[in-house]
Structures are given as structure tokens and as C-alpha cells.
Amino acid sequence: MVKKVWNLFYREIGGLQKAALILALSSVASALFGILRDRLLAGNFGAGKSLDIYYAAFKVPDFVYILSLSVVSVNALIPFFLEKAGVSQEQAKRFFRETLTFYLIAIILLISLAYLLIPHLSGFVAPGFSPEEEAQLNLLSRVLLLSPLFLGLSNLISSVIQSYNRFIIYALSPIFYNLGIIFGIVFLMPRFGMSGIILGVVFGAALHALVQVPALLKLKVFPLPSLKINFGESWKIAKLSFPRTLGLGISQLIQIFITATASLLTAGSIAVFNLSFNLQSVPLAVIGMSYSVAAFPTLARLFVNNQKKEFLEQTIIAVRQIIFWSIPVSAAVIVLRAQIVRIIFGSGQFGWQDTRLTAAAMAVFAFSIAGQSLIVLFVRAFYASGKTWKPIWINLASAVFIIASVPFFIKLFKSYDFISSFFEIVLRVGDVAGTDVLALPLAFSLGTIMNTVLLFLSFQKEFGDVWPSVKKSFFEVLRASLGMGVVCYFSLGILDDIFDINTFLGILSQGLISSVLGVTAWLIILLLLRNKDLFEIITAVKQKFWRTPVIAPEPENLDR
């Protein structure tokens, strides 16, 4: 029995639907642990200054991690590894060892430089912090610099594992990452305070990498640092990765700018932004990341084999499935926002005012959930084709829009009562202080939607029409999702008179029954419309994908 479970973890998975389902299930598990993590944080600290410092402490280490992706970007390494393994296993191993060595040298230099610069950067990250708060920010940020080291190693390992379509063990990594943070909150925080939580983050990052090591041993590609480095190949990887790294760096600069702006607003604004962002990111991880990660090795192989038609078809399938899941999730989040936030965060120091403001911010984010998911897919599709610079200019344009929009929207909220009143009435936060924080998710969502549209048009221009193949599905899912939203909305009103929503059980029952009725309406409408994607998913679920025969390793399928 133990052997069967062990083999299941390392079994090769073929097919987009099956791989995406596995990644989605693991993403759900990881998201649940992530929700528990945030619930513990919110319950212990509330949406206040302590959580503001906690989230701000990640900004510089996150930027260091993004810089490290120039060496260990999964999107860049997989095509290189596939090419080497297509020649011989020995070449693949040598490439792996040399890349590991180059990464260790680069990350140690980056961490050392960041350690020295953090005191000088904290004023840019959080200009609204007091000297005492800034000192704590510096300490936490320096400890967190160990995380990029382990997460980069994890990326390097997972690039090999994904090349062999071993998605299950790769998918466990985020779960162990969150377990490490939870360990820090429960066991280390009582003794070391906020520093204990940060130590838990570092421990989780180490687990993120370590859980994948047995897969390397089983594949017989476990590397040791090499005394020789092929700088020519390292430069090729960095050159290919640079546009993607630059794109992620731009996204991180947006986060830093938003954090800096939020530090100047009401205390707890950074916490509200991050808690709501993390919640709306759950469907992004479950839907967008699952399909894009599952599709990437196949897209890379198809493009290498010059199968352009099949490349486009695989991308269209992933687009349709992302649309199928993300639009109804957005509708549900918008309608059920208060119930979701209260059930998840409603404990300890996290009060009703925190709940309402976080729920309103999450609703604004929800309008761009589909866009965020599609961006992940299109960027990976461009990367699989080697056209890494295509999405960078689009990311840059959307970043400029977001950064310019943040102060503009904050000024509108503060200067024009009718604008702030509109959002406060629609989102039901009229009597809550600090609603100007809603300008942050508003700017982010509008910039994300712009990014999605531009990427979509650029992809069509480069590879062929996508819209004709997804248009019918898009409007069917949109109609069904609107129907679901209406059912959920009126169900909440009816159930409000039945359950005591001032209790956890009451608000859970109200939200759960409303969501069940809404999903039922959504399914009925899709069945009446005879939606193609629904029937494809039903077929995929019926198949016992865990008994799928092992196919040949991806690299050996390349026509070299």
C-alpha cells in the first residue's frame, strides 16, 4: 500500500486535463492551508500596524527572489533541459549541475547585497512607518532573505520534475510552504513574536525545496555543485529569462509602490490590501496556475517540433477552461464577499469593520480574476515559443497605468464625495473608515484587464485567431454566471431572515446554501446551453487518471 502511494506521487501524468486536475486539487489543498495561515494572522493581529509591517517585510526579499529567476526560471529551464535530455541523459545531468553551481554563486551575492541595502530601502518600501516600525521592518526583511535561496533551489528542482511530467510531487511544495508558516505562527510566535512567524516562513521555503528531492533521486538526476560552469549556456538561460524576470520585477515594483502608498493611508491598509489580494489569488492558483503549468511542457514540446497548429489548439483549450472556471468564481466572490471574509478571517482581533473593508477590496479584485489567470497562460505560451520579449512591453504598459492610477484614484476618492460615495454604497462600506484603500485594488484590476486584452490581441496576431474558438463558450459561461449571481444574491436576502448571521454557524449556513443554489443554477443553465466545456470536464473526471499508463518521458518524444 505504501509503495503504491509512493509510486503515485512520482507517476508521470499525460494530458492537459489530467495534469491540470492534479495541480488544481493540490492548489485547493495549498489554498486551504494558505487560508488557515491568513486566518491565524488576522485573528492574532487584526488589520492593523503589526500586519502592515509583516507584509511590508516581504517586499525586498521578494524582489531578490525575482532577480534570482534570471538563473532558475522554470519557464526558461524546461526547454533547455528537454533539449539536453533529448540528446542524452548525461548531458542533462551536467547541465543541471552547472546551473545549480551558477545559481548558488548568484543568489549568495544577491542576498549579501540586499542585506546591506535593506536599511536604506525601507524608507522607500514604507515611508509612512515610524522609526520604531522601520527598525522592526529591517530586522524581519533581513531574516526573510533566506527564503529566496530555498525557493530558487525549489524552482531549479521543479524544472526537472516538470520536464518529466511529474506534477504530483511538484504540486505538494506550496502545501509544505504554508505548513512551515503555520508552524511559525502556532509554535514560534508565542516565544519570538513576529520574528517567530518569519522563521516559520523560512522553514516553509526550505520544505518547498526538500519535498521534491526524493523525486530527483528516483529520476537519478540528483545534482552536486560542479567545479566547472558553462558560462555560455548560463548566459543563454539568463538572456532567455531576463524578459520574464523583468516582467515579474515590474509586477513586484507595482506591489512595492502600492505598499508604500498604503503605508501613508489609515493603519491597516497594507493588511487589508494583502489579505484581500491573497483571498482573490486562491482561484488564480487553482485555475490559472494549474492549467498554465500543466500546459507549458506540452506547449514547449509542440513548438520545438514545429507543430504550430497543435500549439494553438492546446492554448485555446486552456483558455476555454480558464474562462469556464474563473468567470463564475468572480461572480460568486462579488456576491458572497462578506460571507467569505467573515467565515475565513472572522476571529480574534479581526473585527466587523475589518471584515467589511477587506470584503469590499476583494470584490474589486474579483473583476480581474479571469484576466489574471489568462495572463499567466499567455505569458507561458509566449515563453514556450521563445518569444520572451512580447509580453514584457505589455506588462510595462500596464504597470505604468497602475502606478499612475493609484494616486489618481486616491485623489478622486478624497476630493470627490460622489465617487467615494458610489463605491461605498455599492460595496456597503459607507460607515467604515479608510475606504480610500479601495483605490489600490481598483487601479490593480483595471491595469490587469488592460494587460489581458493586450496580451490576447498580441497572441492572436502572432499565432492565429483564438477568439472565434472561445467566443461561444465565453458568452455561455457569462450568462450562466450572471444567473448564478442573481440566485446567490436573492438567496442571501431570503436566508438573512432565517439564520442569525451574527453567529459563525449562521453566516456559514447562509453563505453555503446560497452558493449551492447558485452553483446549481449555473450548472442547469450550462446544461440547457449544452456547453461543450462542461461535458469535456465531466469526461475527464470520469476517467481514472491515477491509473493512466506511464508514457515515455517528454524529452525522448522530441524529434531531434
C-alpha positions in Angstrom: 0.0 0.0 0.0 2.8 2.4 1.0 4.6 1.5 -2.2 1.5 2.3 -4.3 1.1 5.7 -2.7 4.8 6.4 -3.2 4.7 5.4 -6.9 1.5 7.6 -7.3 3.4 10.7 -6.2 6.1 10.1 -8.8 3.9 8.8 -11.7 4.2 10.6 -15.0 1.0 12.4 -15.9 0.0 12.8 -19.5 -2.8 15.1 -20.9 -3.6 18.7 -20.1 -6.9 17.9 -18.3 -5.4 15.2 -16.1 -2.3 17.2 -15.2 -4.4 20.4 -14.6 -6.8 18.4 -12.4 -4.0 17.2 -10.2 -2.5 20.6 -10.0 -5.9 22.1 -9.2 -6.6 19.6 -6.4 -3.2 20.3 -4.9 -3.8 24.0 -5.3 -7.1 23.7 -3.4 -5.2 21.9 -0.6 -2.5 24.5 -0.6 -5.1 27.3 -0.7 -6.9 25.8 2.3 -3.6 25.9 4.3 -3.0 29.4 3.0 -6.4 30.5 4.2 -5.7 28.9 7.6 -2.4 30.8 7.6 -4.1 34.1 6.9 -6.9 33.4 9.4 -4.3 32.8 12.1 -2.5 36.1 11.2 -5.7 38.1 11.0 -7.0 36.6 14.3 -3.8 37.3 16.2 -3.2 40.8 14.8 -6.3 42.2 13.1 -6.0 44.6 10.1 -3.5 46.9 11.9 0.0 48.1 12.0 1.6 44.7 13.0 0.3 43.0 9.9 1.3 46.1 7.9 4.9 45.5 9.0 4.7 41.8 8.3 3.6 42.2 4.7 6.0 45.1 4.0 8.9 42.9 5.2 8.4 40.6 2.2 9.0 43.3 -0.5 12.8 43.4 -0.7 13.3 39.6 -0.3 10.6 39.0 -2.9 12.5 41.3 -5.3 15.7 39.3 -4.6 13.8 36.1 -5.4 12.6 37.6 -8.7 16.1 38.6 -9.7 17.2 35.0 -9.0 14.8 33.8 -11.6 17.2 35.0 -14.2 19.1 31.8 -13.4 16.4 29.4 -12.3 13.2 30.4 -14.1 11.2 27.3 -14.7 9.9 28.7 -18.0 13.4 29.1 -19.3 15.0 25.9 -17.8 12.4 23.4 -19.1 13.1 23.9 -22.8 16.8 23.8 -22.2 16.6 20.6 -20.1 14.3 19.0 -22.6 16.8 19.8 -25.4 19.7 18.3 -23.4 17.8 15.2 -22.3 16.8 14.7 -25.9 20.5 14.2 -26.7 21.5 12.2 -23.7 20.8 11.8 -20.0 24.4 12.6 -19.2 24.2 16.0 -20.9 21.0 16.8 -19.0 22.7 15.9 -15.7 25.8 18.0 -16.5 23.5 21.0 -17.4 21.7 20.6 -14.1 24.9 20.6 -12.1 26.4 23.6 -13.8 23.1 25.6 -13.5 23.0 24.7 -9.8 26.5 26.0 -9.2 25.9 29.2 -11.1 22.7 29.8 -9.2 24.3 29.3 -5.7 27.0 31.9 -6.6 24.5 34.4 -7.9 22.0 34.1 -5.1 24.6 34.4 -2.3 25.9 37.6 -3.9 22.3 39.0 -4.2 21.4 38.1 -0.7 24.6 39.7 0.7 24.0 42.9 -1.3 20.4 43.1 -0.2 21.3 42.5 3.5 23.5 45.7 3.4 21.0 47.8 1.4 17.8 47.0 3.4 18.1 49.8 5.9 18.4 52.2 3.0 15.5 50.7 1.1 12.9 50.5 3.9 12.1 54.2 3.6 11.0 53.6 0.0 9.0 50.4 0.9 7.1 52.0 3.7 7.6 55.8 4.0 4.6 56.0 6.4 6.3 53.9 9.1 7.7 55.4 12.3 11.4 54.9 13.2 10.5 52.0 15.6 8.3 50.3 12.9 11.1 50.8 10.3 13.6 49.1 12.6 11.4 46.1 13.0 10.8 46.1 9.3 14.6 45.9 8.7 15.0 43.0 11.1 12.2 40.9 9.6 13.3 41.7 6.0 16.9 40.6 6.7 15.7 37.2 8.2 13.4 36.7 5.2 16.4 36.9 2.8 17.0 33.2 3.4 13.7 32.4 1.6 14.9 33.3 -1.9 17.7 30.9 -1.5 15.4 27.9 -0.8 12.7 28.9 -3.3 15.2 29.3 -6.1 16.5 25.9 -5.4 13.0 24.6 -5.5 12.4 26.2 -8.9 15.6 24.6 -10.2 14.4 21.2 -9.0 10.9 21.6 -10.2 12.0 22.5 -13.7 13.5 19.0 -14.0 10.5 17.3 -12.3 8.0 19.1 -14.6 10.1 18.2 -17.6 9.3 14.5 -16.8 5.7 15.4 -16.2 5.9 14.5 -12.5 3.3 17.0 -11.5 2.0 15.5 -8.2 5.2 15.8 -6.1 5.8 19.3 -7.6 2.3 20.3 -6.6 2.9 19.4 -2.9 5.6 22.1 -2.5 3.2 25.0 -1.8 1.4 22.9 0.8 4.6 22.4 2.8 5.5 26.0 2.4 2.2 27.0 4.1 2.7 24.3 6.8 6.0 25.9 7.6 4.4 29.3 8.1 1.6 27.9 10.2 4.2 26.1 12.4 5.8 29.5 12.9 2.5 31.2 13.9 1.4 28.4 16.3 4.7 27.4 17.9 7.3 30.1 17.3 5.3 33.3 17.6 4.4 32.8 21.3 8.1 32.8 22.1 9.7 35.0 19.5 6.8 37.3 18.4 6.6 38.4 14.8 10.2 37.1 14.3 8.9 33.6 15.0 6.5 33.8 12.1 9.3 35.0 9.8 11.4 32.0 10.9 8.4 29.8 10.0 8.3 31.4 6.5 12.0 30.5 6.0 11.3 27.0 7.3 8.4 26.6 4.8 10.6 27.8 2.0 13.1 25.1 2.9 10.4 22.5 2.9 9.2 23.8 -0.5 12.5 22.5 -1.9 13.2 19.5 0.3 9.9 17.7 -0.5 11.0 17.5 -4.2 14.4 16.0 -3.5 13.1 12.3 -3.4 11.8 12.8 -7.0 15.3 13.8 -8.2 16.7 10.6 -6.5 14.1 8.5 -8.2 14.8 10.1 -11.6 18.5 9.6 -10.9 19.3 13.2 -11.7 20.2 14.5 -8.2 22.9 17.1 -8.7 26.0 18.1 -6.8 27.7 21.5 -7.4 30.1 21.4 -10.3 33.6 22.8 -10.3 33.1 23.8 -13.9 30.5 26.3 -15.2 29.5 26.7 -18.8 29.1 30.4 -18.7 27.9 30.4 -22.3 24.9 28.3 -21.5 24.3 30.2 -18.3 24.2 33.4 -20.3 21.7 31.9 -22.7 19.4 31.0 -19.8 19.8 34.4 -18.3 19.2 36.0 -21.7 16.0 34.0 -22.2 14.9 34.5 -18.6 15.6 38.2 -18.5 12.4 39.4 -20.1 10.3 37.2 -17.8 12.3 38.3 -14.8 11.9 41.9 -15.9 8.2 41.3 -16.2 8.0 39.9 -12.7 10.2 42.6 -11.4 7.8 45.2 -12.8 5.0 43.4 -11.0 7.0 43.5 -7.8 7.6 47.2 -8.2 3.9 47.6 -8.5 3.5 45.8 -5.2 6.2 47.9 -3.6 4.6 51.1 -4.8 1.2 50.0 -3.6 2.7 49.1 -0.2 4.4 52.4 0.1 1.2 54.2 -0.8 -0.8 52.1 1.6 1.6 52.9 4.4 0.6 56.6 4.1 -3.1 55.7 4.5 -5.1 54.5 7.5 -3.2 52.0 9.7 -4.1 48.5 8.5 -4.3 49.5 4.8 -1.4 47.3 3.8 -3.0 44.4 5.7 -6.4 44.9 4.0 -4.8 45.0 0.6 -2.8 41.9 1.1 -5.5 39.9 2.9 -8.0 40.6 0.1 -5.3 40.1 -2.6 -4.4 36.7 -1.1 -8.1 35.6 -1.0 -8.7 36.5 -4.6 -5.5 34.8 -5.5 -6.9 31.4 -4.5 -8.9 30.9 -7.7 -5.8 32.2 -9.6 -3.7 29.5 -8.1 -6.4 26.8 -8.5 -7.4 27.8 -12.1 -4.9 29.9 -13.9 -1.7 28.4 -12.5 -3.0 24.8 -12.8 -3.8 25.0 -16.4 -0.8 27.1 -17.4 1.7 24.9 -15.5 0.1 21.8 -16.9 0.1 23.1 -20.4 3.7 24.6 -20.5 5.7 21.4 -21.1 3.3 20.3 -23.9 3.4 23.8 -25.5 7.2 23.8 -25.4 7.4 20.4 -27.0 4.9 21.2 -29.7 6.7 24.4 -30.6 10.1 22.7 -30.7 8.6 20.1 -33.0 7.2 22.9 -35.2 3.6 21.8 -34.6 2.2 25.3 -34.7 -1.4 24.2 -35.3 -1.4 21.9 -32.3 0.4 24.6 -30.2 -2.5 27.0 -31.0 -5.1 24.3 -30.3 -3.6 23.4 -26.9 -3.6 27.1 -25.9 -7.2 27.5 -27.0 -8.2 24.5 -24.8 -6.5 26.1 -21.8 -8.1 29.5 -22.5 -11.6 28.0 -22.6 -11.1 26.0 -19.4 -9.8 29.1 -17.6 -12.7 31.1 -18.7 -15.1 28.3 -17.8 -13.9 28.3 -14.2 -12.8 31.9 -13.5 -15.9 33.8 -14.5 -18.4 32.0 -12.2 -15.8 32.3 -9.4 -15.7 36.1 -9.9 -19.4 36.3 -9.7 -19.6 34.2 -6.6 -16.8 36.3 -4.9 -18.5 39.6 -5.7 -21.9 38.5 -4.3 -20.7 36.4 -1.3 -17.8 38.6 -0.4 -18.9 39.4 3.2 -19.7 35.8 4.0 -16.4 34.6 2.6 -14.3 37.1 4.5 -16.2 36.7 7.8 -16.1 32.9 7.7 -12.3 32.9 6.9 -11.0 35.8 8.9 -13.7 36.5 11.5 -12.0 35.6 14.7 -9.9 37.2 17.4 -8.7 40.7 16.6 -10.3 40.8 13.2 -13.5 42.8 13.7 -16.6 43.5 11.6 -15.1 46.8 10.2 -12.0 44.9 9.1 -14.3 42.3 7.5 -16.3 44.8 5.5 -13.4 46.7 4.2 -11.5 43.5 3.2 -14.6 42.1 1.6 -15.0 45.3 -0.5 -11.4 45.2 -1.6 -11.8 41.6 -2.6 -14.9 42.3 -4.6 -12.9 45.0 -6.6 -10.1 42.4 -7.2 -12.7 39.8 -8.3 -13.4 41.7 -11.6 -9.9 40.8 -12.8 -9.7 37.1 -11.7 -10.2 35.8 -15.2 -7.7 38.3 -16.5 -5.0 37.4 -14.0 -5.5 33.7 -14.9 -5.2 34.3 -18.6 -2.1 36.4 -18.2 -0.3 33.5 -16.6 -1.3 31.3 -19.5 -0.4 33.7 -22.3 3.0 34.6 -20.8 3.9 30.9 -20.6 2.7 30.4 -24.1 4.9 33.1 -25.4 7.8 31.7 -23.3 7.2 28.2 -24.8 7.6 29.7 -28.2 10.8 31.6 -27.2 9.2 35.0 -27.8 10.0 36.3 -24.4 10.0 40.0 -25.2 6.5 40.0 -26.5 4.7 40.2 -23.1 7.3 42.4 -21.4 6.3 45.6 -23.1 2.6 44.9 -22.4 3.5 44.3 -18.7 5.4 47.5 -18.7 2.5 49.5 -20.1 0.0 48.0 -17.6 2.5 48.7 -14.8 2.8 52.4 -15.8 -1.0 52.5 -15.9 -1.4 51.0 -12.4 1.3 53.2 -10.8 -0.1 56.3 -12.4 -3.7 55.3 -11.5 -3.1 54.7 -7.7 -2.5 58.4 -6.7 -5.1 59.5 -9.3 -7.8 57.3 -7.8 -6.9 58.1 -4.2 -7.2 61.8 -5.1 -10.6 61.1 -6.7 -11.8 59.2 -3.6 -10.7 62.1 -1.3 -11.7 65.0 -3.4 -15.0 64.0 -4.9 -17.6 62.7 -2.5 -19.9 61.4 -5.2 -17.2 59.0 -6.4 -16.3 57.6 -3.0 -20.0 57.5 -2.1 -20.7 55.4 -5.2 -18.2 52.8 -4.2 -19.2 52.9 -0.5 -22.9 52.4 -1.4 -22.3 49.7 -3.9 -19.9 47.8 -1.7 -21.8 48.7 1.5 -18.9 50.3 3.4 -20.4 53.8 3.8 -19.8 54.0 7.6 -16.3 52.3 7.5 -13.2 54.4 7.9 -10.3 54.1 5.4 -12.3 53.4 2.3 -9.7 55.2 0.2 -7.7 51.9 0.3 -10.2 50.7 -2.3 -8.4 52.9 -4.9 -5.5 50.3 -4.7 -7.4 47.2 -5.9 -9.3 49.4 -8.4 -6.1 50.5 -10.1 -4.7 47.0 -10.0 -7.8 45.4 -11.5 -8.1 47.9 -14.3 -4.4 47.6 -15.2 -4.7 43.8 -15.1 -7.7 43.8 -17.5 -5.8 46.1 -19.9 -2.8 43.7 -19.7 -5.0 40.7 -20.5 -6.6 42.4 -23.6 -3.3 43.5 -25.0 -1.7 40.0 -24.4 -4.7 38.4 -26.0 -4.5 40.6 -29.1 -0.7 40.1 -29.4 -1.0 36.3 -29.1 -3.7 36.3 -31.9 -1.5 38.4 -34.1 1.5 36.1 -33.5 -0.1 32.6 -33.6 -3.6 32.8 -35.1 -7.2 33.6 -34.1 -8.3 32.5 -30.6 -11.5 34.5 -30.2 -13.6 32.6 -32.7 -12.9 29.3 -30.9 -13.7 30.7 -27.4 -16.4 33.3 -28.1 -19.3 30.9 -27.8 -18.0 29.4 -24.6 -17.3 32.8 -23.1 -20.8 34.1 -23.6 -22.4 30.9 -22.4 -20.3 30.9 -19.2 -21.0 34.6 -18.7 -24.8 34.1 -19.0 -24.7 31.1 -16.6 -22.5 33.1 -14.1 -24.8 36.1 -14.2 -27.7 33.7 -13.5 -25.7 32.2 -10.6 -25.0 35.7 -9.2 -28.7 36.6 -9.2 -29.7 33.4 -7.5 -27.0 33.9 -4.8 -28.0 37.5 -4.2 -31.7 36.8 -3.7 -30.9 33.7 -1.7 -28.8 35.7 0.7 -31.8 38.1 1.3 -34.2 35.2 2.0 -31.8 33.3 4.3 -31.0 36.5 6.2 -34.4 36.2 7.9 -33.9 32.5 8.6 -30.3 32.4 10.1 -28.7 34.5 12.8 -25.8 36.0 10.7 -24.2 37.4 13.9 -23.0 33.8 14.6 -20.4 31.8 12.7 -22.8 28.9 12.1 -25.5 31.3 10.9 -23.3 33.1 8.4 -21.7 29.8 7.3 -25.2 28.3 6.6 -26.3 31.4 4.8 -23.3 31.5 2.5 -23.1 27.8 1.9 -26.8 27.3 1.0 -26.7 30.4 -1.2 -23.6 29.2 -3.0 -25.1 25.7 -3.5 -28.2 27.2 -5.0 -26.1 29.5 -7.2 -23.9 26.7 -8.5 -27.0 24.5 -9.2 -28.4 27.3 -11.3 -25.1 27.7 -13.1 -25.0 24.0 -14.0 -28.6 23.9 -15.1 -28.0 26.9 -17.4 -24.9 25.4 -18.9 -26.6 22.1 -19.4 -29.5 23.8 -21.2 -27.0 25.6 -23.4 -25.2 22.3 -24.0 -21.9 23.9 -23.1 -19.0 21.9 -24.6 -16.5 22.6 -21.8 -18.8 21.2 -19.2 -19.1 17.9 -21.0 -15.3 17.8 -21.6 -14.7 18.2 -17.8 -17.3 15.6 -16.9 -15.5 13.2 -19.2 -12.1 14.0 -17.7 -13.4 13.5 -14.2 -14.9 10.1 -15.1 -11.5 8.8 -16.3 -9.4 7.2 -13.6 -6.4 9.3 -14.3 -4.4 7.9 -11.4 -4.4 4.6 -13.3 -3.2 6.1 -16.6 -0.4 4.1 -18.1 3.0 5.7 -17.9 4.0 7.3 -21.2 7.6 7.9 -22.4 9.4 10.7 -20.8 8.8 14.0 -22.5 12.4 14.6 -23.7 12.5 11.2 -25.5 9.5 12.3 -27.5 11.4 15.2 -29.1 12.2 14.8 -32.8 15.9 15.8 -32.8 
